[in-house]
Amino acid sequence: MSAIAEAYLNTRISAMSVRLLDTPALTGLAELKLPALAERFGLEPLLDEQLPPRSRARAVEQTLLHLLLADLAILLRPLDATGRGLLLAWARKYALINLKTLIRGKLYGLDQTEIRENLFDLPARVRLPHQDLYRAENVLELLRVLEGGPFRLIARQARESYEQRRDPFVLEAAVDSRYYAELVRQANQLQGIDAQAVQHLLGAVLDRINLLWLLRFRFSFGFSPSEAFYHLVPSKRLLHRERLLELANVDGFEQLLEALPEPLNERLAGAGSLIEVQRRLGGLLHEECRRTLAGGRSGVARALAYLFLREHDTHQLYALIEGRLLKLPQEVVDIALGLAPPNCPMDLPTAA
Amino acid sequence: MLRPLPMKHVRLLVMTDDLPQASLTLAETESFHPDERPPESQALAGVPGREYREHYRQAATRLDKIAKLVDVPATPPITQLHVVHPDELAAVGILLRERWEEASRFEESFRRLDDEERFIRDQEASLANFANLKIDLGKLRSKTRFLDFYVGMVPRENVSRLQGAVQLADHLLFNYLERGDSAHVIIVGPRGEGEAELSSVLTSAGFQALPIPSDIAGMDPARKREELQTRRAELAGQRETLRTELTQWGREHHETLVDARRTLLLAEPFVNLGPAVHSAGHLAMLAGWVPARAVAKLDDRLGASLALPFDMTVRNPRPDERALVPTVPARSPLLAPFTTLVKQYGIPQYGEIDPTPLFAVTFLLMFGMMFGDVGHGAVIALTAFLFRRKLKGFAWLGIALGLSSMLFGFVFGSVFGVEDWLPALWMSPLHDPILMLKVALGWGIAFIIVACLLGIYNRVVTGNIEGAIFAPHGAVNLLFYLGFLVGGYGLATAGRFGWVPMLAVVGALSALAVYQWRHLTGPIAEKALIVFIETLDTVIVYLSNTLSFLRVSAFSLNHAALAIAIFTLADMLGTVGTVITLILGNLFILVLEGGIVMIQVMRLEYYEGFSRYFSGDGHEFTPLRLRRGTEAS
């Protein structure tokens, strides 16, 4: 990337960063009612009282995603091919969410219309390359179409597991692993200061994902150490391959948290549940992204950090709106937004 | 011919039950371009036919998938038109679902055969590898009392993770061969708890066990190869049988599938109407644009075909709708290739003059003048004629360019660059280059004036009076240009610019400057700078645009000069050399010079012509159509 393009990108990111939500801004938003939120973020579907809450929530989610992808489109312009490849690989997670929705829908024999209603409408450069996927009428047909495209290997191994177990887990886990492996591959193609900064940031992302997956697979799903390890994508930062092999062999939740390297063990000390671990890890990643955004010298890394944070804001906003649409009590909404500790509010009034 | 076909806005109110029939009739007439704007009345907020469209989409998707396996014509002939009711469409959807389920089984069987063939190839590679090993692999066929063995393949990208995973189950993984996307591995470890643990990991990793032959230790490679070849031949036989069965299946269901296609084609017009249909209860509204001359016929056809009452309101397009009205393209087959070239720039907005006829005439004239040669023109025309099937519509363009080139060849007396074979009707360009330049200049001036006049006319008819006067290439610009020309001519011939032209130039430039000043915002210095630069730009643009046409004569001179160069070169060589030089030289002129002249003419048309009078931001008339083949097709 030329010096001019780098300067332009950094200026753009700095200008866009102003829109990111900090805690006071989020607290302020949490006090707003639906009409005010709709007006603030241009979410007209919120105001259409004729639509059921589920459709309104879906329309809002789609609108928020479009806003996020519009930011992505702006950031892509000054980037060179490698940087663009990395950011597009990041955005392809939404295409993969669509793919998983399709798989699940076909597996459970859902109606085409119902499946389609739950798919994200994505721009051409992000969406799955095969429109035929959408037209498949059963799992075997879907797998056949997948075998003809970039998910060939996943589809082949999924076929066997599908025929044996009729369980989408293996396929979905393979899709997730492949997504992060592709991000790592794209990051490895960067050079110089960009490579170092992006790999550092991506390492934080993978550390978080690996730890959550490991805890979930080992202690929620009851997977063996070897199967739990198989689904992980080692990072180059804290949870590298050798460490993951050691951690996968640990037999208790607390013991595993204690066995974590610094600063993870310190930050996660006393976290009694997976939700709490998830919350604290989210906070760690958030700090890392803020640090990269504020003081990073690599435009690509800053762009990626901005997208992580913006995506987080989008999720927060969606949680707030969904809470409002479902008429949940403010205490629950505050917990969902991370504004209150995740304790069960026992004296809550009954939700309407 | 230059003026657009007058269009009417048609609003049709029909009963919802009559919508499929109405859309079929509209498609039959091929005169209704849907207007997809939301209705002005909130009462018509309903969108009818959602279910119909969904049924259509599903059925069409199924048929398209089937058509990839067996032959189903895309547009079979439809002799009997009938309305496709929702129940019929739903029934076709169900029928196609059943047919697709059957066809899908064939597809799945082909996939299994592909898999088996791939597996045999991997086996061959693996066995070749085993044969070189110095261990008794026969012992790996079954588990021993203490050891657990797995021999097989996994996707290459999974090997590293699988290696770690088997390590956790106290096993070891050896990757002994990599082939394509797959890695051939042996996993070995103690029997016991780890064995069960490994099983689900292997499934997740897509592990595929490779059978090890019982007699591998003393295996005869030739015999094993033969066995695999036999199996391969069996698979080829199975594939052939499957193909025959598929063909037979296709033949059995051909009529059903063609009928389904017909039904879908008949249902298509209603589906394509999409957002142009709105409803309130049992009443539906359709809106669209119809050529004025087709309105009466459309009314008659609707009256004859609709069973229930309907209402058709016809009105002229409002001025604010002008940008939405579609333009009917020139339909003359002679103009077809030129229409394509015009479309590269844009579609004329409704009301604007269609530039295609003018474009065609000026294009041919300029090409002929720049590439005037009877011989070269004849080659171009003949080549286009001989390749008319491949060139399709563009064959006529080639023939016309060739004929124009021949015409100017007679004018210049040039045949393959030889100027002695034919008496020139006028003169060779090289005999008086200055006169040629003057002619080109005169042509350019006329071209620019006509383009400006067309631009003014287009703005007037679209209601943009201010633009017609003050916008670039409007009336004030034209006044400046005329003053500039007359003054320039006076200066060149009598040595003085003249008061009247001077007044016209100064007055026009001042008017433009004042107009721009009033439309600018910002500090005075900035406004002054912009106005100064814009005024200067006007002078420079008209001067440079006029001089730009000198290329018309420059290329005619160039053509003659190139021919002389080739003859001079040929004269310096022997007989064979002369023949080769003449052939290659003429080819060079035809291909390279001909290509450059084409580009230059396009440039003059687009930049000096279209940019003055043609906005190109209209949209084409694409009426609702019923796609159907003819009996012959």
Interface residues (C-beta under 8 A of the other chain):
Chain A: Q112 T113 R135 E137 N138 L140 E141 R144 E147 R152 L153 R156 Q157 A158 E160 S161 Q164 R165 V170 A173 A174 S177 A181 F223 S224 P225 S226 E227 F229 Y230 H231 L232 R241 L244 L245 A248 N249
Chain B: E54 Q58 T61 R62 K65 R97 W100 S104 E107 E108 R111 P155 E157 N158 R161 L162 G164 A165 V166 Q167 L168 A169 D181 G194 E197 L198 S200 V201 T203 S204 A205 G206 Q208
